[in-house]
Amino acid sequence: MLSRPKAWTSPTLAVALCVAAPAACSDLRAQPPTEPHRHAAEPRVESNAGAGGAYSGSRPEADAGAPDAPESESDPRFATRLDTPADFARLQGEQWAVKYLARIDGRKPPEPLDRDCTFQDTATYPLHLPFLRTFPEFETLDFDTYLTLVVHRASRVLWGGELRLFSGARHPRTGKRGVMGLFVYADAQEPLEIEELLGLYQRIERCAPYARDLLVLVGADTDQAARLREQADELDAFGISVVNAVDLVQPDVAAEGYSVGDGYGYLRIVASGQTLPSDLGPRDLLVIEGASDDIGLVAGLVTALPQNVHSHLNLRLREKQIPNARISDVFQDQALMELDGRLAHLHVEAETATLEPALLVDAEAFWSLRVPPITLPTPDLDEESLMSVAHLSAGDVTAYGSKAANLGELYTVLPKPNRLVGFGIPFSRYREWMEQTGLADRVSELLTDPRTRTDAVYRRSELEALRDAIEDAEVAPESIAELAETAQAVFGSKYETMPLKFRSSSNVEDTTRLSGAGLHDSARGCFADDLDGDTEGPSACLSDDERAALQAELDQRRVELAEHPERTWVADIVKDLSSDLSKERSVARAVKKVYASLWNDRAFEERAYFGIDQQTALMGIQVNPSFVLERVDAVAVTNLSDPDGEPYTRVVSQVGGQPVVDPPDPTVVAETLTFRKSSDGTVMDAQVLTSSSLSPLPIWSRTRLQELADLLSVAQAHFETDVYPEIQPLELDIEIKVTRDDRIVIKQARPYVAGGP
């Protein structure tokens, strides 16, 4: 499944190239790579490559039987064994490779490398030299001395090379797809003998037991590869398979291509029986048993089962030129199954498909051409006021975000019963709090870590830890007091027990190219929960009637779960309802949850997809009363065009307090209707395309639909003229509530982003 990568120019083979052509390495000798870990200066390590191969270092004597030096198992720079695929994955760098240094029988390497094997963190240290310089003993190690230690036969005290996974290729002995190539660096003028290769191979087998059935020996350069071919039969007698590199990188996998083309992304492998991840994004190359229309925007798709050529999913992927193929035995590829989260390149033709390791520079070049980067406006970090939406307008987007600024625009044009009151928390408050807590430094460290960009599994783990740290940090009491003072001014004297919604209003959502829908989190907050001096629930803002409604739904869902345990989502609904009934909802918690959501996996990956500098992401917050026991939740998209170019509006609605956006119950069907307006503003051609599964009657009567249409027209006209005059035609994505007291309230408006590559 591997087509030819840049095998002879990749960083992971740079040392092998230098051995084959020393003149090409003058730059490396003159300007050795810098390393992130520096130590106090130590005396220079000198070499002696004279007769007998003695090495003048800290431990010059030969000792074949010396035991491994004790090592800290927590040292992130290296491991001494690879017992599981996870051990390999932790150290894996670009090209799906891990660098190794291994002791040679009969020779004693210097401390601290006098152990059987050292597998280095290849993501952080792509070459041996910068890795070795992180040890005090080797801080001034130069390239020639490195060659003395690792490459030249007379003075060699360590084997050096790399282990690299190759998907698609069949192992010569087992016949299974997927192999691990064992590369060894040696002087081109000193071909390796059978005894040397056997000693190295057995050493690696002992140090990497999980890979024994994957290992094959591969030439690190063309001369070595030719020599190995001559030795192949003799090595085969010892159980060592020799494979030509060209055979590992040629595509040999039959496929059924549904959407041809190329894609770069991080492998997301979903085994049979596992549910589709909820955080799939446009940088994921998805490998899954069968296709589903629930799959959204991904970088590429591979399934084991046949797909429906005319499915909506296939149409979407072909429209966006996203590669999609069926490879029937993809889950039998023992190497590919260990590459979850790794950067890869998928190429699909009509009858073949290839998956190969990708270099980050190639992936970023592809992404930048496919999706022109978004440059964010310069944020206004001087604005520190907590501002009522009554005083916000589109010009405040650089300080408060589009969501809060656009709510201010709606406030100015909508009738009082139909508008939403609230206030905005500016970006500067987020930046200041992150700096005060030290979390800004943690973000910077995460973003400068090379593994954050190349290893999706590592990145998601670190982002989760960052979110946890944000939610665990302290919010100063004086900050809560200032928020309370503003809430009292905006919401009135009953603000303490009024349930409030804290909504994300970042600088990377609600833009003309990136809607950000569903990327960030909202949270409910109650000032009385901050003021009661404890953390015991339930929330003081939970009214008796809301409690009764939540309890009734909880009882119903528990019965449903007992009768249908296969409905796994019901367990999550039960958990959320139980939490709503029992836990406090402090304002401090709500603010931190919204701040933390700036670093949600999908939010991070969407920013990366659009080329947005992650350091420029900022979070503002819109605060408004939380809707309780509302009658209808709806989303309208205005000014859509039918095939004849005629404008219409689409409204998707649901009753019973169930949300339209990201509903927790996938079995619930929302009502979808469309309508037009005549020249005098009268609703016409109203059609219910899909009925709500929770309502026996249409949700919108003709009278209420006319009222909604009039409000949408007011918003449309205002935003076309005063907010987004540069967008022609302007389609708006508008969120609506019908409240408990039967008012239609428009709570959000933003440009409608239809999607696409």
Secondary structure, DSSP 8 states (H G I E B T S, - for coil): ------TTTSGGGHHHHHHH-GGGGHHHHHS----S-------------STT----SS--S--TT-------TT-TTEES---SHHHHHHH--GGGEEEEEEE-TT----TT--SSEEEE-TTT-SSHHHHHTTSGGGTT--HHHHHHHHT-TTT--EEEEEEEEEEEEE-TTT--EEEEEEEE---TTS---HHHHHHHHHHHHHH-GGGTTTEEE--SSHHHHHHHHHHHHHHHHTT--B--HHHHHS---B-EEEE-EEEEEEEEEE-TT----TT--TTEEEEESS--TT--S-SEEEESS---TTSHHHHHHHHTT--EEE-TTGGG-TTGGG-TTBEEEEEE-SSBEEEEE--HHHHHHHHHHHS----------S----EEGGG--GGGHHHH-HHHHHHHHHHHHS-GGG----EEE-HHHHHHHHHHTTHHHHHHHHHH-HHHHHBHHHHHHHHHHHHHHHHHS---HHHHHHHHHHHHHHH-TTGGGS-EEEEE--TTSS-SS---TTTS--EEEBHHHHHSSS--SS-TT--HHHHHHHHHHHHHHHHHHHH-TT-HHHHHHHHHHHHHHHS--BHHHHHHHHHHHTT-HHHHHHHHHTT--GGG----EEEEE---S-SEEEEEEEEEE-TTS-EEEEEEEEETT--SSS-S-TT---EEEEEEE-TTS-EEEEEEEE--TT-SS-SS-HHHHHHHHHHHHHHHHHIIIII-TTSSS--EEEEEEE-TTS-EEEEEEEE------
